[in-house]
Amino acid sequence: MKRILIISIALLMGLNGCKETNKEQPGTTETINATNHQAESKTSREPDNAWIKEIVLNNGIKWKANKETTDGVMLMLSYIDEGQATTSNEYRALGDRLNAVKNTVVKECTMDGASHDNLHIWLHPLIKKIAMLQKTQNKEEGALLLSDIKTHLEGYYDYFN
């Protein structure tokens, strides 16, 4: 019985140490700092924009994106712009709408090669932000997340056309 308790404690301590690394981008200082900050505070959240340091242009030119991806980004931005969520329930519902569009974008992606790789650098943090919006607990957190998501979506046009 003591062995099980000791093993359980060791596993829990090991899991807590995982907060300091990101399995998708191991070893990047920006990701580690963002992850640590998010672990420290669940209500006051800084935007996770480490992707900006990772994404690149195609020799100074925007990547060609497939129509479905660009249409999806436009649709998500229109959802954000068309209504003002004022309650945590409304923010979560908007998160659900954004998630449905994001799922379509992922499903219909026909990009490949370097353009696809760079799209994923942009897309992965957006997926996390939308998931957080779907679980928001108060309107202040929802407003911060939604602002961050809008800025993230607008950043798409800096790298893709």
Salt bridges, closest charged atoms under 4 A:
GLU24 OE1 - HIS124 ND1 3.53
GLU24 OE1 - LYS128 NZ 3.99
GLU30 OE2 - LYS53 NZ 3.93
ASP71 OD2 - LYS67 NZ 2.59
ASP81 OD1 - LYS150 NZ 2.93
GLU82 OE2 - ARG97 NH1 3.02
ASP148 OD2 - ARG45 NH1 3.03
ASP148 OD1 - LYS129 NZ 3.25
